């Protein structure tokens, strides 16, 4: 991705980069990648278009940067939740991870981001790679760490992948394609129960 490395940015540049990403989030998630323009992003960010291009060399690079930033935000949320988990039981830890993951991914902005990624992933292969490396892979690593309390490393990794898929289940698929899911909390509760049971079986 054509962006300056963060340690090299001054405090003012960091603030501008944050404003650009906030503007990109507003524009891309409301208009979609195809209709969004760098002018729109600059206006939403309150900076000049050249400032946007100094941080992100193209609209594609900006979208990849947004995906990376939003994945990092969800990853930080999951890490905080895991650090606050006082019970050492794998069952309790997995259940907590399942709920935090479900709540994070069905947030409206994250659903919109997922739809935009799916729409552009074939044309922008880097996008799918960034989403996987900073999203799905990170979540599976959290689950695998919990499962290593009970299983060897390879078994924990395999069960972690299954756990994540079962947590999201059909309810997430339906929400991601815009289908109205009645009683979402109950649906996810059932899926999380099944995911925990399957992971620890």
C-alpha positions in Angstrom: 0.0 0.0 0.0 1.4 3.4 -1.0 1.2 5.2 2.4 3.9 6.7 4.6 4.9 4.5 7.5 3.2 5.8 10.6 6.4 6.4 12.7 7.6 8.8 10.0 4.5 11.0 10.3 4.5 14.2 12.4 1.6 14.8 14.8 -0.1 17.1 12.3 0.3 14.5 9.5 -1.2 11.9 11.8 -4.2 14.0 12.5 -4.6 14.7 8.8 -4.3 11.0 8.0 -6.9 10.2 10.6 -9.2 12.8 9.2 -8.7 11.4 5.7 -9.6 7.9 6.9 -12.6 9.2 8.7 -13.7 11.0 5.5 -13.0 7.9 3.4 -15.2 5.8 5.8 -18.1 8.3 5.4 -17.8 8.4 1.6 -16.9 4.8 0.8 -19.5 3.3 3.1 -22.3 5.5 1.9 -21.5 5.7 -1.8 -19.5 2.5 -2.5 -16.1 2.4 -4.0 -17.2 2.9 -7.6 -19.1 6.1 -7.0 -16.7 7.6 -4.4 -14.2 10.2 -5.6 -11.0 11.6 -4.0 -12.7 15.0 -4.1 -15.6 13.6 -2.0 -13.1 12.2 0.5 -11.2 15.5 0.7 -14.4 17.4 1.3 -15.5 15.0 4.0 -12.1 15.1 5.7 -11.8 18.9 5.5 -8.5 18.8 3.7 -7.3 19.5 0.2 -7.3 16.8 -2.5 -3.5 17.0 -2.7 -3.2 16.3 1.0 -5.2 13.1 0.4 -2.9 12.1 -2.4 0.2 12.8 -0.3 -1.0 10.1 2.2 -2.7 7.7 -0.3 -1.4 7.6 -3.9 -4.7 6.4 -5.4 -8.3 5.7 -4.5 -7.5 2.0 -4.4 -4.7 2.6 -1.9 -7.0 4.7 0.2 -9.7 2.0 0.3 -7.1 -0.6 1.3 -5.9 1.8 4.0 -9.5 2.2 5.3 -10.0 -1.6 5.4 -6.7 -2.0 7.3 -7.7 0.7 9.8 -11.2 -0.7 10.4 -9.8 -4.2 10.8 -7.3 -2.9 13.3 -10.1 -1.2 15.2 -12.1 -4.4 15.5 -8.9 -6.3 16.5 -8.2 -3.8 19.2 -11.7 -4.2 20.5 -11.3 -8.0 20.6 -7.9 -7.7 22.4 -9.4 -5.4 25.0 -12.3 -7.8 25.6 -9.9 -10.8 26.0 -7.6 -8.9 28.4 -10.6 -8.1 30.6 -11.6 -11.8 30.7 -10.8 -12.9 34.3 -12.1 -16.5 34.1 -9.4 -18.8 32.8 -12.0 -21.3 31.5 -11.8 -21.9 27.7 -15.6 -22.2 27.5 -16.1 -18.8 29.2 -13.4 -17.2 27.1 -14.7 -18.6 23.8 -18.2 -17.5 24.7 -17.1 -14.0 25.4 -15.0 -13.9 22.2 -18.0 -15.1 20.2 -20.3 -12.4 21.5 -17.7 -9.6 21.0 -17.0 -10.8 17.5 -20.6 -11.0 16.6 -21.4 -7.6 18.0 -18.4 -6.0 16.2 -19.1 -7.5 12.8 -22.8 -6.8 12.7 -22.3 -3.1 13.5 -23.8 -1.2 10.5 -20.4 0.3 9.3 -18.7 -3.1 9.5 -21.4 -4.8 7.5 -21.2 -2.0 4.8 -17.4 -2.4 4.8 -17.7 -6.2 4.3 -20.1 -5.7 1.4 -17.8 -3.2 -0.2 -14.8 -5.6 0.1 -16.7 -8.4 -1.5 -17.8 -6.1 -4.3 -14.2 -5.0 -5.1 -12.0 -8.0 -4.0 -11.8 -9.6 -7.5 -10.6 -6.3 -9.0 -8.3 -5.5 -6.1 -6.7 -8.7 -4.9 -4.7 -6.8 -2.3 -7.9 -5.8 -0.6 -8.9 -9.4 0.1 -5.4 -10.1 1.4 -5.4 -7.1 3.8 -8.9 -8.1 5.0 -7.8 -11.7 5.6 -4.5 -10.8 7.3 -5.9 -8.1 9.5 -9.3 -9.5 10.1 -10.1 -13.2 9.8 -6.6 -14.3 10.6 -6.4 -12.2 13.7 -9.8 -13.4 15.0 -8.8 -17.0 14.5 -5.5 -16.4 16.4 -7.5 -15.1 19.4 -9.6 -18.3 19.3 -6.6 -20.5 18.8 -4.8 -19.0 21.8 -7.8 -19.9 24.0 -8.0 -23.4 22.6 -4.3 -24.1 23.1 -5.2 -24.4 26.8 -6.8 -27.7 25.9 -5.4 -28.9 22.5 -2.1 -29.0 20.6 -1.3 -26.2 18.3 -2.6 -27.7 15.0 -5.8 -28.9 16.5 -6.4 -25.5 18.2 -5.9 -23.7 14.8 -8.3 -26.0 13.0 -11.0 -25.7 15.7 -10.5 -22.0 15.9 -11.4 -21.6 12.2 -14.5 -23.8 12.7 -15.4 -21.8 15.8 -15.4 -18.5 14.0 -17.5 -19.9 11.1 -20.1 -21.3 13.5 -20.3 -18.1 15.5 -21.1 -16.1 12.4 -23.2 -18.8 10.8 -26.3 -18.1 8.6 -27.3 -15.0 10.7 -24.2 -13.1 9.5 -24.6 -14.2 5.9 -28.2 -13.0 6.0 -27.3 -9.6 7.5 -24.4 -9.1 5.1 -26.7 -9.4 2.1 -29.3 -7.1 3.6 -31.8 -9.7 4.7 -33.8 -8.8 7.8 -33.0 -11.2 10.7 -35.7 -11.4 13.3 -34.5 -11.7 16.9 -30.8 -11.4 16.0 -29.6 -11.8 19.6 -31.3 -15.2 19.9 -29.9 -16.4 16.6 -26.4 -15.5 17.6 -26.8 -17.0 21.1 -27.7 -20.3 19.5 -24.8 -20.1 17.0 -22.3 -19.2 19.8 -23.6 -22.1 21.9 -23.0 -24.5 19.0 -19.6 -22.9 18.2 -18.3 -23.3 21.8 -19.6 -26.9 22.0 -18.0 -27.9 18.7 -14.7 -26.2 19.5 -14.3 -28.0 22.9 -15.8 -31.3 21.9 
